[in-house]
Amino acid sequence: PEVEKVNTNIVTLTRFLTEEQTKHKEATGDFTLLCHALQFSFKSIAYYIRRSTLVNLTGLAGSANVTGDEQKKLDVISNDLFIEAMRSSGRCAMLVSEEEEHIIFFRGSKGARYAIACDPIDGSSNLDAGVSVGTIFAIHKLPEGASATKEDILKPGTELVAAGFTMYGASAQLVITMKGSTVNGFTLDNGVGEFILTHPDMKIPRARTIYSVNEGNSLYWEDKTKNYFNSLKEAQPDGKPYSARYIGSMVSDAYRTLLYGGIFAYPADKKSPKGKLRILYECAPMAMVFENAGGQAVDSNMKRMLEVVPEHIHDRSGIFMGSYDEVEKVKTFYK
Ligand code: P6P
């Protein structure tokens, strides 16, 4: 009888990382081990997000009590999970987290040569509404021999060795890119507990009439910003205006923009003169993903996002990122 053709050539993230490592002769395996700790934290966060509604609302076994008042907030759990995964890997020297005012130094990780900047649960304000949130991460490599200092992470995104995000949607979607390499998307298969390569070599469409911005801020926008977005609402050469899509969770808006194309923006404005999104763990990692997928990312002065250097670990920036041609169109309004 005809046997159903089953794809047995499954590329897991674990296999992908091993294959990537063989491309670097000088590799020690530290980066691979660090990424294994990363993927473990994403699997754990995905698990807690799936259960959080049930635990909070039904007091399922394992939570403090029905009111959940001792049930740690999900962003605290995710942050704690992430910190412990990085610490126990022994390959991370220091960590910047959106949830931590100060840098965390893992002094016990002797010889660790990597630093991580992350937003463990970006968009957490949407969690109660069941809107997809995500984890964004950026991996920095420290100079040989030196002990980790804050200056080692206050670098332009061009120096990142890897970056990406995990969106906790209908399934957990992981997108990761290495320096000078392609963008690859993985889907968590809960059955085997592995991220499976489902979107190899992701390329963002060169143009797409979709814009993604919080129009509720237009009262605070400068004229250039107003003129740009108003131009999208007029009939384009095909006679139709752009479509508006805004989820309010950067990882979700970024993932859709990466797949469909278009422009995502959080411009600096009179309310947030430096913008709202953070450079180290939102703008820079997303910029690296978008550039490696053939798109662009710039700040509110049209400066290449990957060349922006933060002064402080929680510094913010305006950002426009998306299809190559869509960012080129933004530039014509800001010159
Ligand atoms: P606003 C979520 O709070 C977040 O940090 C990003 O995930 C998201 O893109 C942005 O802020 C949404 O901000 O002001 O539109 O609610």
py3Dmol code that shows the C-alpha trace and the ligand (Angstrom):
import py3Dmol

protein = """\
ATOM      1  CA  PRO A   1       0.000   0.000   0.000  1.00  0.00           C
ATOM      2  CA  GLU A   2       1.113   3.588  -0.679  1.00  0.00           C
ATOM      3  CA  VAL A   3       2.921   4.745   2.496  1.00  0.00           C
ATOM      4  CA  GLU A   4       2.057   8.351   3.377  1.00  0.00           C
ATOM      5  CA  LYS A   5       5.122  10.424   2.480  1.00  0.00           C
ATOM      6  CA  VAL A   6       6.355  11.650   5.876  1.00  0.00           C
ATOM      7  CA  ASN A   7       9.055  14.283   6.069  1.00  0.00           C
ATOM      8  CA  THR A   8      11.691  12.621   8.212  1.00  0.00           C
ATOM      9  CA  ASN A   9      14.323  15.277   7.571  1.00  0.00           C
ATOM     10  CA  ILE A  10      13.293  17.440  10.534  1.00  0.00           C
ATOM     11  CA  VAL A  11      15.575  20.389  11.278  1.00  0.00           C
ATOM     12  CA  THR A  12      15.259  21.258  14.954  1.00  0.00           C
ATOM     13  CA  LEU A  13      16.810  24.414  16.391  1.00  0.00           C
ATOM     14  CA  THR A  14      19.230  22.129  18.226  1.00  0.00           C
ATOM     15  CA  ARG A  15      20.376  20.569  14.932  1.00  0.00           C
ATOM     16  CA  PHE A  16      20.433  23.991  13.233  1.00  0.00           C
ATOM     17  CA  LEU A  17      22.742  25.394  15.933  1.00  0.00           C
ATOM     18  CA  THR A  18      25.056  22.389  15.710  1.00  0.00           C
ATOM     19  CA  GLU A  19      25.281  22.811  11.921  1.00  0.00           C
ATOM     20  CA  GLU A  20      25.885  26.554  12.317  1.00  0.00           C
ATOM     21  CA  GLN A  21      28.696  25.850  14.758  1.00  0.00           C
ATOM     22  CA  THR A  22      30.520  23.625  12.270  1.00  0.00           C
ATOM     23  CA  LYS A  23      30.740  26.646   9.927  1.00  0.00           C
ATOM     24  CA  HIS A  24      32.983  28.419  12.444  1.00  0.00           C
ATOM     25  CA  LYS A  25      36.294  26.602  12.776  1.00  0.00           C
ATOM     26  CA  GLU A  26      37.295  28.556  15.878  1.00  0.00           C
ATOM     27  CA  ALA A  27      33.969  27.850  17.621  1.00  0.00           C
ATOM     28  CA  THR A  28      34.297  26.516  21.177  1.00  0.00           C
ATOM     29  CA  GLY A  29      30.612  25.574  21.480  1.00  0.00           C
ATOM     30  CA  ASP A  30      29.946  28.323  24.040  1.00  0.00           C
ATOM     31  CA  PHE A  31      27.538  30.160  21.727  1.00  0.00           C
ATOM     32  CA  THR A  32      25.689  26.899  21.006  1.00  0.00           C
ATOM     33  CA  LEU A  33      25.315  26.157  24.725  1.00  0.00           C
ATOM     34  CA  LEU A  34      24.118  29.718  25.354  1.00  0.00           C
ATOM     35  CA  CYS A  35      21.463  29.314  22.638  1.00  0.00           C
ATOM     36  CA  HIS A  36      20.328  26.023  24.184  1.00  0.00           C
ATOM     37  CA  ALA A  37      19.764  27.871  27.468  1.00  0.00           C
ATOM     38  CA  LEU A  38      17.900  30.546  25.497  1.00  0.00           C
ATOM     39  CA  GLN A  39      15.595  28.073  23.777  1.00  0.00           C
ATOM     40  CA  PHE A  40      14.886  26.366  27.097  1.00  0.00           C
ATOM     41  CA  SER A  41      13.759  29.691  28.574  1.00  0.00           C
ATOM     42  CA  PHE A  42      11.446  30.284  25.562  1.00  0.00           C
ATOM     43  CA  LYS A  43       9.881  26.815  25.994  1.00  0.00           C
ATOM     44  CA  SER A  44       9.352  27.483  29.703  1.00  0.00           C
ATOM     45  CA  ILE A  45       7.857  30.952  29.135  1.00  0.00           C
ATOM     46  CA  ALA A  46       5.558  29.511  26.456  1.00  0.00           C
ATOM     47  CA  TYR A  47       4.382  26.916  28.990  1.00  0.00           C
ATOM     48  CA  TYR A  48       3.634  29.524  31.673  1.00  0.00           C
ATOM     49  CA  ILE A  49       1.789  31.782  29.249  1.00  0.00           C
ATOM     50  CA  ARG A  50      -0.432  28.882  28.148  1.00  0.00           C
ATOM     51  CA  ARG A  51      -1.278  28.084  31.767  1.00  0.00           C
ATOM     52  CA  SER A  52      -1.380  31.641  33.167  1.00  0.00           C
ATOM     53  CA  THR A  53      -5.040  32.328  32.303  1.00  0.00           C
ATOM     54  CA  LEU A  54      -6.149  28.996  33.775  1.00  0.00           C
ATOM     55  CA  VAL A  55      -3.986  29.376  36.864  1.00  0.00           C
ATOM     56  CA  ASN A  56      -5.099  32.939  37.529  1.00  0.00           C
ATOM     57  CA  LEU A  57      -8.770  32.356  36.856  1.00  0.00           C
ATOM     58  CA  THR A  58      -9.344  28.834  38.120  1.00  0.00           C
ATOM     59  CA  GLY A  59      -6.648  28.490  40.774  1.00  0.00           C
ATOM     60  CA  LEU A  60      -5.449  25.265  39.160  1.00  0.00           C
ATOM     61  CA  ALA A  61      -3.106  23.251  41.336  1.00  0.00           C
ATOM     62  CA  GLY A  62       0.293  24.805  41.388  1.00  0.00           C
ATOM     63  CA  SER A  63      -0.842  28.363  41.906  1.00  0.00           C
ATOM     64  CA  ALA A  64      -0.862  30.108  45.269  1.00  0.00           C
ATOM     65  CA  ASN A  65      -4.620  30.606  45.461  1.00  0.00           C
ATOM     66  CA  VAL A  66      -7.659  31.499  43.351  1.00  0.00           C
ATOM     67  CA  THR A  67      -7.199  35.255  43.745  1.00  0.00           C
ATOM     68  CA  GLY A  68      -3.668  34.646  42.454  1.00  0.00           C
ATOM     69  CA  ASP A  69      -2.398  37.433  44.650  1.00  0.00           C
ATOM     70  CA  GLU A  70       0.705  35.354  45.419  1.00  0.00           C
ATOM     71  CA  GLN A  71       0.802  34.140  41.827  1.00  0.00           C
ATOM     72  CA  LYS A  72       3.798  35.997  40.500  1.00  0.00           C
ATOM     73  CA  LYS A  73       3.028  38.207  37.552  1.00  0.00           C
ATOM     74  CA  LEU A  74       3.974  36.511  34.321  1.00  0.00           C
ATOM     75  CA  ASP A  75       6.600  39.053  33.460  1.00  0.00           C
ATOM     76  CA  VAL A  76       8.283  38.437  36.822  1.00  0.00           C
ATOM     77  CA  ILE A  77       8.192  34.652  36.294  1.00  0.00           C
ATOM     78  CA  SER A  78       9.541  35.037  32.759  1.00  0.00           C
ATOM     79  CA  ASN A  79      12.272  37.379  33.912  1.00  0.00           C
ATOM     80  CA  ASP A  80      13.292  35.022  36.736  1.00  0.00           C
ATOM     81  CA  LEU A  81      13.249  32.035  34.343  1.00  0.00           C
ATOM     82  CA  PHE A  82      15.411  33.904  31.848  1.00  0.00           C
ATOM     83  CA  ILE A  83      17.936  35.044  34.461  1.00  0.00           C
ATOM     84  CA  GLU A  84      18.329  31.521  35.883  1.00  0.00           C
ATOM     85  CA  ALA A  85      18.644  29.979  32.404  1.00  0.00           C
ATOM     86  CA  MET A  86      21.411  32.447  31.536  1.00  0.00           C
ATOM     87  CA  ARG A  87      23.162  32.041  34.898  1.00  0.00           C
ATOM     88  CA  SER A  88      23.075  28.242  34.824  1.00  0.00           C
ATOM     89  CA  SER A  89      24.405  28.141  31.255  1.00  0.00           C
ATOM     90  CA  GLY A  90      27.717  29.462  32.589  1.00  0.00           C
ATOM     91  CA  ARG A  91      28.224  31.109  29.169  1.00  0.00           C
ATOM     92  CA  CYS A  92      26.628  34.477  29.903  1.00  0.00           C
ATOM     93  CA  ALA A  93      28.756  37.115  31.651  1.00  0.00           C
ATOM     94  CA  MET A  94      26.056  39.736  32.096  1.00  0.00           C
ATOM     95  CA  LEU A  95      22.402  40.382  31.360  1.00  0.00           C
ATOM     96  CA  VAL A  96      20.367  43.524  30.678  1.00  0.00           C
ATOM     97  CA  SER A  97      16.661  42.938  31.168  1.00  0.00           C
ATOM     98  CA  GLU A  98      13.749  45.332  30.694  1.00  0.00           C
ATOM     99  CA  GLU A  99      12.599  44.125  34.113  1.00  0.00           C
ATOM    100  CA  GLU A 100      15.896  44.926  35.871  1.00  0.00           C
ATOM    101  CA  GLU A 101      16.979  48.506  36.597  1.00  0.00           C
ATOM    102  CA  HIS A 102      20.659  47.481  36.757  1.00  0.00           C
ATOM    103  CA  ILE A 103      22.809  45.075  34.768  1.00  0.00           C
ATOM    104  CA  ILE A 104      23.051  41.577  36.279  1.00  0.00           C
ATOM    105  CA  PHE A 105      26.649  40.303  36.328  1.00  0.00           C
ATOM    106  CA  PHE A 106      27.104  36.529  36.540  1.00  0.00           C
ATOM    107  CA  ARG A 107      30.429  36.622  38.350  1.00  0.00           C
ATOM    108  CA  GLY A 108      30.351  32.862  38.821  1.00  0.00           C
ATOM    109  CA  SER A 109      30.496  32.304  35.053  1.00  0.00           C
ATOM    110  CA  LYS A 110      34.268  32.397  34.733  1.00  0.00           C
ATOM    111  CA  GLY A 111      35.503  33.082  31.208  1.00  0.00           C
ATOM    112  CA  ALA A 112      31.987  33.688  29.887  1.00  0.00           C
ATOM    113  CA  ARG A 113      32.312  35.674  26.656  1.00  0.00           C
ATOM    114  CA  TYR A 114      28.700  36.661  25.899  1.00  0.00           C
ATOM    115  CA  ALA A 115      26.281  39.289  27.173  1.00  0.00           C
ATOM    116  CA  ILE A 116      22.535  39.295  26.617  1.00  0.00           C
ATOM    117  CA  ALA A 117      20.020  42.133  26.402  1.00  0.00           C
ATOM    118  CA  CYS A 118      16.428  40.995  26.596  1.00  0.00           C
ATOM    119  CA  ASP A 119      12.820  41.933  27.096  1.00  0.00           C
ATOM    120  CA  PRO A 120      11.472  38.727  28.672  1.00  0.00           C
ATOM    121  CA  ILE A 121       7.793  39.535  28.031  1.00  0.00           C
ATOM    122  CA  ASP A 122       7.412  42.388  25.597  1.00  0.00           C
ATOM    123  CA  GLY A 123       3.862  43.671  25.331  1.00  0.00           C
ATOM    124  CA  SER A 124       2.878  42.159  28.687  1.00  0.00           C
ATOM    125  CA  SER A 125       0.101  44.745  29.122  1.00  0.00           C
ATOM    126  CA  ASN A 126      -1.758  42.763  26.415  1.00  0.00           C
ATOM    127  CA  LEU A 127      -1.531  39.423  28.229  1.00  0.00           C
ATOM    128  CA  ASP A 128      -4.910  39.606  29.980  1.00  0.00           C
ATOM    129  CA  ALA A 129      -6.556  40.197  26.616  1.00  0.00           C
ATOM    130  CA  GLY A 130      -4.959  37.063  25.201  1.00  0.00           C
ATOM    131  CA  VAL A 131      -2.943  39.104  22.697  1.00  0.00           C
ATOM    132  CA  SER A 132       0.324  37.484  21.625  1.00  0.00           C
ATOM    133  CA  VAL A 133       3.358  38.741  23.515  1.00  0.00           C
ATOM    134  CA  GLY A 134       6.999  37.826  23.023  1.00  0.00           C
ATOM    135  CA  THR A 135      10.575  37.673  24.214  1.00  0.00           C
ATOM    136  CA  ILE A 136      13.151  39.778  22.358  1.00  0.00           C
ATOM    137  CA  PHE A 137      16.883  39.040  22.729  1.00  0.00           C
ATOM    138  CA  ALA A 138      20.209  40.429  21.550  1.00  0.00           C
ATOM    139  CA  ILE A 139      23.519  38.575  21.970  1.00  0.00           C
ATOM    140  CA  HIS A 140      26.754  40.555  22.356  1.00  0.00           C
ATOM    141  CA  LYS A 141      30.237  39.025  22.346  1.00  0.00           C
ATOM    142  CA  LEU A 142      32.703  40.467  24.882  1.00  0.00           C
ATOM    143  CA  PRO A 143      36.283  41.456  24.012  1.00  0.00           C
ATOM    144  CA  GLU A 144      38.784  38.645  24.651  1.00  0.00           C
ATOM    145  CA  GLY A 145      40.019  38.359  28.199  1.00  0.00           C
ATOM    146  CA  ALA A 146      38.415  41.502  29.608  1.00  0.00           C
ATOM    147  CA  SER A 147      35.960  41.096  32.490  1.00  0.00           C
ATOM    148  CA  ALA A 148      32.461  42.217  31.544  1.00  0.00           C
ATOM    149  CA  THR A 149      31.656  45.874  32.109  1.00  0.00           C
ATOM    150  CA  LYS A 150      28.607  48.009  31.219  1.00  0.00           C
ATOM    151  CA  GLU A 151      30.584  49.585  28.350  1.00  0.00           C
ATOM    152  CA  ASP A 152      30.740  46.166  26.670  1.00  0.00           C
ATOM    153  CA  ILE A 153      26.996  46.193  26.038  1.00  0.00           C
ATOM    154  CA  LEU A 154      26.581  49.908  25.211  1.00  0.00           C
ATOM    155  CA  LYS A 155      27.551  49.144  21.613  1.00  0.00           C
ATOM    156  CA  PRO A 156      25.938  49.708  18.187  1.00  0.00           C
ATOM    157  CA  GLY A 157      23.725  46.883  16.907  1.00  0.00           C
ATOM    158  CA  THR A 158      26.221  46.318  14.064  1.00  0.00           C
ATOM    159  CA  GLU A 159      28.363  44.473  16.631  1.00  0.00           C
ATOM    160  CA  LEU A 160      25.647  41.999  17.683  1.00  0.00           C
ATOM    161  CA  VAL A 161      26.574  38.351  17.073  1.00  0.00           C
ATOM    162  CA  ALA A 162      22.917  37.257  17.055  1.00  0.00           C
ATOM    163  CA  ALA A 163      19.422  38.557  17.747  1.00  0.00           C
ATOM    164  CA  GLY A 164      15.817  37.520  17.479  1.00  0.00           C
ATOM    165  CA  PHE A 165      12.534  37.037  19.224  1.00  0.00           C
ATOM    166  CA  THR A 166       9.957  34.437  20.204  1.00  0.00           C
ATOM    167  CA  MET A 167       6.291  35.269  19.704  1.00  0.00           C
ATOM    168  CA  TYR A 168       3.921  33.302  21.976  1.00  0.00           C
ATOM    169  CA  GLY A 169       0.966  33.078  19.598  1.00  0.00           C
ATOM    170  CA  ALA A 170      -1.182  30.124  18.517  1.00  0.00           C
ATOM    171  CA  SER A 171       2.166  28.334  18.654  1.00  0.00           C
ATOM    172  CA  ALA A 172       5.496  29.702  19.844  1.00  0.00           C
ATOM    173  CA  GLN A 173       7.350  31.145  16.845  1.00  0.00           C
ATOM    174  CA  LEU A 174      11.083  31.742  17.208  1.00  0.00           C
ATOM    175  CA  VAL A 175      12.936  33.985  14.743  1.00  0.00           C
ATOM    176  CA  ILE A 176      16.741  34.135  14.996  1.00  0.00           C
ATOM    177  CA  THR A 177      19.550  35.603  12.922  1.00  0.00           C
ATOM    178  CA  MET A 178      23.346  35.530  13.295  1.00  0.00           C
ATOM    179  CA  LYS A 179      25.732  38.313  12.242  1.00  0.00           C
ATOM    180  CA  GLY A 180      25.911  38.551   8.429  1.00  0.00           C
ATOM    181  CA  SER A 181      23.596  35.572   8.036  1.00  0.00           C
ATOM    182  CA  THR A 182      20.021  34.702   7.114  1.00  0.00           C
ATOM    183  CA  VAL A 183      16.868  34.958   9.210  1.00  0.00           C
ATOM    184  CA  ASN A 184      15.321  31.629  10.182  1.00  0.00           C
ATOM    185  CA  GLY A 185      11.933  30.937  11.750  1.00  0.00           C
ATOM    186  CA  PHE A 186      11.114  27.981  13.995  1.00  0.00           C
ATOM    187  CA  THR A 187       7.802  26.719  15.369  1.00  0.00           C
ATOM    188  CA  LEU A 188       7.624  25.024  18.766  1.00  0.00           C
ATOM    189  CA  ASP A 189       6.259  21.493  18.424  1.00  0.00           C
ATOM    190  CA  ASN A 190       4.834  20.889  21.888  1.00  0.00           C
ATOM    191  CA  GLY A 191       4.666  17.175  21.118  1.00  0.00           C
ATOM    192  CA  VAL A 192       8.421  16.746  21.036  1.00  0.00           C
ATOM    193  CA  GLY A 193       9.301  19.992  22.849  1.00  0.00           C
ATOM    194  CA  GLU A 194      11.534  21.146  19.999  1.00  0.00           C
ATOM    195  CA  PHE A 195      11.589  24.273  17.837  1.00  0.00           C
ATOM    196  CA  ILE A 196      11.218  23.029  14.223  1.00  0.00           C
ATOM    197  CA  LEU A 197      12.585  24.991  11.229  1.00  0.00           C
ATOM    198  CA  THR A 198       9.424  26.106   9.404  1.00  0.00           C
ATOM    199  CA  HIS A 199      10.537  29.428   7.837  1.00  0.00           C
ATOM    200  CA  PRO A 200      14.065  29.001   6.425  1.00  0.00           C
ATOM    201  CA  ASP A 201      15.828  32.090   5.041  1.00  0.00           C
ATOM    202  CA  MET A 202      13.000  34.608   5.684  1.00  0.00           C
ATOM    203  CA  LYS A 203      12.960  37.587   3.304  1.00  0.00           C
ATOM    204  CA  ILE A 204      10.660  40.549   3.875  1.00  0.00           C
ATOM    205  CA  PRO A 205       8.692  41.614   0.763  1.00  0.00           C
ATOM    206  CA  ARG A 206      10.319  44.697  -0.831  1.00  0.00           C
ATOM    207  CA  ALA A 207       7.103  46.728  -0.516  1.00  0.00           C
ATOM    208  CA  ARG A 208       3.582  46.285   0.912  1.00  0.00           C
ATOM    209  CA  THR A 209       0.791  48.794   1.526  1.00  0.00           C
ATOM    210  CA  ILE A 210       0.386  48.016   5.240  1.00  0.00           C
ATOM    211  CA  TYR A 211       1.321  50.492   7.959  1.00  0.00           C
ATOM    212  CA  SER A 212       1.516  49.769  11.667  1.00  0.00           C
ATOM    213  CA  VAL A 213       1.583  52.683  14.125  1.00  0.00           C
ATOM    214  CA  ASN A 214      -0.389  53.852  17.156  1.00  0.00           C
ATOM    215  CA  GLU A 215      -2.546  56.581  15.568  1.00  0.00           C
ATOM    216  CA  GLY A 216      -3.624  57.505  19.095  1.00  0.00           C
ATOM    217  CA  ASN A 217      -0.328  59.399  19.341  1.00  0.00           C
ATOM    218  CA  SER A 218      -0.962  61.571  16.253  1.00  0.00           C
ATOM    219  CA  LEU A 219      -1.839  64.551  18.491  1.00  0.00           C
ATOM    220  CA  TYR A 220       1.846  64.519  19.565  1.00  0.00           C
ATOM    221  CA  TRP A 221       3.370  63.857  16.125  1.00  0.00           C
ATOM    222  CA  GLU A 222       5.608  66.389  14.424  1.00  0.00           C
ATOM    223  CA  ASP A 223       4.480  67.600  10.995  1.00  0.00           C
ATOM    224  CA  LYS A 224       6.851  65.297   9.053  1.00  0.00           C
ATOM    225  CA  THR A 225       5.290  62.285  10.784  1.00  0.00           C
ATOM    226  CA  LYS A 226       1.742  63.535  10.157  1.00  0.00           C
ATOM    227  CA  ASN A 227       2.515  64.241   6.489  1.00  0.00           C
ATOM    228  CA  TYR A 228       4.024  60.782   6.018  1.00  0.00           C
ATOM    229  CA  PHE A 229       1.121  58.834   7.519  1.00  0.00           C
ATOM    230  CA  ASN A 230      -1.496  61.077   5.850  1.00  0.00           C
ATOM    231  CA  SER A 231       0.126  60.320   2.479  1.00  0.00           C
ATOM    232  CA  LEU A 232      -0.492  56.591   3.089  1.00  0.00           C
ATOM    233  CA  LYS A 233      -4.222  57.267   3.493  1.00  0.00           C
ATOM    234  CA  GLU A 234      -4.521  58.731   0.012  1.00  0.00           C
ATOM    235  CA  ALA A 235      -5.101  56.630  -3.104  1.00  0.00           C
ATOM    236  CA  GLN A 236      -1.791  55.014  -4.069  1.00  0.00           C
ATOM    237  CA  PRO A 237      -0.861  54.300  -7.730  1.00  0.00           C
ATOM    238  CA  ASP A 238      -3.136  51.252  -7.588  1.00  0.00           C
ATOM    239  CA  GLY A 239      -5.948  53.589  -6.535  1.00  0.00           C
ATOM    240  CA  LYS A 240      -6.163  52.204  -3.008  1.00  0.00           C
ATOM    241  CA  PRO A 241      -4.878  53.572   0.342  1.00  0.00           C
ATOM    242  CA  TYR A 242      -2.689  51.541   2.732  1.00  0.00           C
ATOM    243  CA  SER A 243      -4.236  49.134   5.246  1.00  0.00           C
ATOM    244  CA  ALA A 244      -3.687  49.813   8.962  1.00  0.00           C
ATOM    245  CA  ARG A 245      -2.670  46.929  11.235  1.00  0.00           C
ATOM    246  CA  TYR A 246      -1.622  47.622  14.834  1.00  0.00           C
ATOM    247  CA  ILE A 247      -1.572  44.953  17.557  1.00  0.00           C
ATOM    248  CA  GLY A 248       0.306  46.967  20.173  1.00  0.00           C
ATOM    249  CA  SER A 249       2.705  44.125  20.890  1.00  0.00           C
ATOM    250  CA  MET A 250       5.974  44.813  19.092  1.00  0.00           C
ATOM    251  CA  VAL A 251       6.836  41.160  18.562  1.00  0.00           C
ATOM    252  CA  SER A 252       3.444  40.492  16.928  1.00  0.00           C
ATOM    253  CA  ASP A 253       3.568  43.630  14.767  1.00  0.00           C
ATOM    254  CA  ALA A 254       7.165  42.806  13.829  1.00  0.00           C
ATOM    255  CA  TYR A 255       6.407  39.184  12.930  1.00  0.00           C
ATOM    256  CA  ARG A 256       3.469  40.190  10.693  1.00  0.00           C
ATOM    257  CA  THR A 257       5.582  42.904   9.035  1.00  0.00           C
ATOM    258  CA  LEU A 258       8.418  40.423   8.462  1.00  0.00           C
ATOM    259  CA  LEU A 259       6.033  37.927   6.817  1.00  0.00           C
ATOM    260  CA  TYR A 260       3.711  40.272   4.880  1.00  0.00           C
ATOM    261  CA  GLY A 261       5.859  43.375   4.430  1.00  0.00           C
ATOM    262  CA  GLY A 262       4.903  46.984   5.146  1.00  0.00           C
ATOM    263  CA  ILE A 263       6.133  49.484   7.730  1.00  0.00           C
ATOM    264  CA  PHE A 264       6.102  49.363  11.543  1.00  0.00           C
ATOM    265  CA  ALA A 265       6.758  52.611  13.365  1.00  0.00           C
ATOM    266  CA  TYR A 266       6.977  54.009  16.837  1.00  0.00           C
ATOM    267  CA  PRO A 267       8.093  57.560  16.013  1.00  0.00           C
ATOM    268  CA  ALA A 268       9.598  59.919  18.571  1.00  0.00           C
ATOM    269  CA  ASP A 269       6.995  62.619  19.287  1.00  0.00           C
ATOM    270  CA  LYS A 270       6.275  65.513  21.654  1.00  0.00           C
ATOM    271  CA  LYS A 271       5.117  63.050  24.356  1.00  0.00           C
ATOM    272  CA  SER A 272       8.128  60.736  23.930  1.00  0.00           C
ATOM    273  CA  PRO A 273      10.903  62.938  22.480  1.00  0.00           C
ATOM    274  CA  LYS A 274      13.311  59.988  22.539  1.00  0.00           C
ATOM    275  CA  GLY A 275      10.679  57.530  21.357  1.00  0.00           C
ATOM    276  CA  LYS A 276       9.198  54.761  23.485  1.00  0.00           C
ATOM    277  CA  LEU A 277      10.924  51.552  22.422  1.00  0.00           C
ATOM    278  CA  ARG A 278      14.235  50.580  24.014  1.00  0.00           C
ATOM    279  CA  ILE A 279      17.388  50.432  21.930  1.00  0.00           C
ATOM    280  CA  LEU A 280      19.217  47.461  23.499  1.00  0.00           C
ATOM    281  CA  TYR A 281      16.398  44.921  23.690  1.00  0.00           C
ATOM    282  CA  GLU A 282      13.704  46.111  21.282  1.00  0.00           C
ATOM    283  CA  CYS A 283      15.046  48.356  18.485  1.00  0.00           C
ATOM    284  CA  ALA A 284      18.532  46.925  17.870  1.00  0.00           C
ATOM    285  CA  PRO A 285      17.633  43.191  17.807  1.00  0.00           C
ATOM    286  CA  MET A 286      14.595  43.869  15.611  1.00  0.00           C
ATOM    287  CA  ALA A 287      16.738  46.042  13.304  1.00  0.00           C
ATOM    288  CA  MET A 288      19.240  43.194  12.885  1.00  0.00           C
ATOM    289  CA  VAL A 289      16.448  40.747  12.003  1.00  0.00           C
ATOM    290  CA  PHE A 290      14.858  43.164   9.525  1.00  0.00           C
ATOM    291  CA  GLU A 291      18.158  44.070   7.821  1.00  0.00           C
ATOM    292  CA  ASN A 292      19.186  40.418   7.486  1.00  0.00           C
ATOM    293  CA  ALA A 293      15.756  39.725   5.968  1.00  0.00           C
ATOM    294  CA  GLY A 294      16.362  42.423   3.319  1.00  0.00           C
ATOM    295  CA  GLY A 295      14.465  45.237   5.042  1.00  0.00           C
ATOM    296  CA  GLN A 296      15.600  48.384   6.840  1.00  0.00           C
ATOM    297  CA  ALA A 297      15.319  49.972  10.283  1.00  0.00           C
ATOM    298  CA  VAL A 298      16.014  53.640  11.069  1.00  0.00           C
ATOM    299  CA  ASP A 299      15.491  55.978  14.030  1.00  0.00           C
ATOM    300  CA  SER A 300      13.458  59.197  13.943  1.00  0.00           C
ATOM    301  CA  ASN A 301      16.404  61.052  12.401  1.00  0.00           C
ATOM    302  CA  MET A 302      16.548  58.434   9.615  1.00  0.00           C
ATOM    303  CA  LYS A 303      19.853  57.149  11.065  1.00  0.00           C
ATOM    304  CA  ARG A 304      20.434  53.415  10.514  1.00  0.00           C
ATOM    305  CA  MET A 305      19.147  51.858  13.752  1.00  0.00           C
ATOM    306  CA  LEU A 306      22.064  49.416  13.964  1.00  0.00           C
ATOM    307  CA  GLU A 307      24.471  52.375  14.180  1.00  0.00           C
ATOM    308  CA  VAL A 308      22.671  54.010  17.128  1.00  0.00           C
ATOM    309  CA  VAL A 309      24.737  53.724  20.339  1.00  0.00           C
ATOM    310  CA  PRO A 310      22.820  53.917  23.650  1.00  0.00           C
ATOM    311  CA  GLU A 311      24.352  55.917  26.521  1.00  0.00           C
ATOM    312  CA  HIS A 312      22.367  54.028  29.162  1.00  0.00           C
ATOM    313  CA  ILE A 313      21.073  50.456  29.154  1.00  0.00           C
ATOM    314  CA  HIS A 314      17.391  51.494  29.069  1.00  0.00           C
ATOM    315  CA  ASP A 315      17.725  54.274  26.482  1.00  0.00           C
ATOM    316  CA  ARG A 316      14.852  54.625  24.027  1.00  0.00           C
ATOM    317  CA  SER A 317      14.663  55.544  20.347  1.00  0.00           C
ATOM    318  CA  GLY A 318      12.090  56.313  17.680  1.00  0.00           C
ATOM    319  CA  ILE A 319      11.972  53.549  15.073  1.00  0.00           C
ATOM    320  CA  PHE A 320      10.684  52.903  11.556  1.00  0.00           C
ATOM    321  CA  MET A 321      11.311  49.339  10.319  1.00  0.00           C
ATOM    322  CA  GLY A 322       9.972  47.190   7.507  1.00  0.00           C
ATOM    323  CA  SER A 323      10.139  46.638   3.772  1.00  0.00           C
ATOM    324  CA  TYR A 324      13.154  48.202   2.078  1.00  0.00           C
ATOM    325  CA  ASP A 325      11.067  50.405  -0.249  1.00  0.00           C
ATOM    326  CA  GLU A 326       8.671  51.427   2.557  1.00  0.00           C
ATOM    327  CA  VAL A 327      11.529  52.785   4.670  1.00  0.00           C
ATOM    328  CA  GLU A 328      12.889  54.568   1.589  1.00  0.00           C
ATOM    329  CA  LYS A 329       9.457  56.241   1.313  1.00  0.00           C
ATOM    330  CA  VAL A 330       9.642  57.348   4.965  1.00  0.00           C
ATOM    331  CA  LYS A 331      13.030  58.980   4.282  1.00  0.00           C
ATOM    332  CA  THR A 332      11.504  61.193   1.554  1.00  0.00           C
ATOM    333  CA  PHE A 333       9.308  62.830   4.229  1.00  0.00           C
ATOM    334  CA  TYR A 334      12.117  63.291   6.756  1.00  0.00           C
ATOM    335  CA  LYS A 335      14.919  64.720   4.631  1.00  0.00           C
TER     336      LYS A 335
END
"""
ligand_1 = """\
16
P6P
P 1.610 51.820 22.670
C 4.342 47.166 24.585
O 4.064 47.882 25.771
C 5.417 47.909 23.829
O 6.600 47.979 24.567
C 5.668 47.225 22.488
O 5.521 45.857 22.578
C 4.612 47.848 21.603
O 5.015 47.930 20.245
C 4.475 49.258 22.166
O 4.952 49.213 23.521
C 3.028 49.696 22.170
O 3.010 51.001 22.684
O 1.986 53.191 23.172
O 1.157 51.851 21.220
O 0.674 51.070 23.563
"""
view = py3Dmol.view(width=600, height=400)
view.addModel(protein, "pdb")
view.setStyle({"model": 0}, {"cartoon": {"style": "trace"}})
view.addModel(ligand_1, "xyz")
view.setStyle({"model": 1}, {"stick": {}})
view.zoomTo()
view.show()
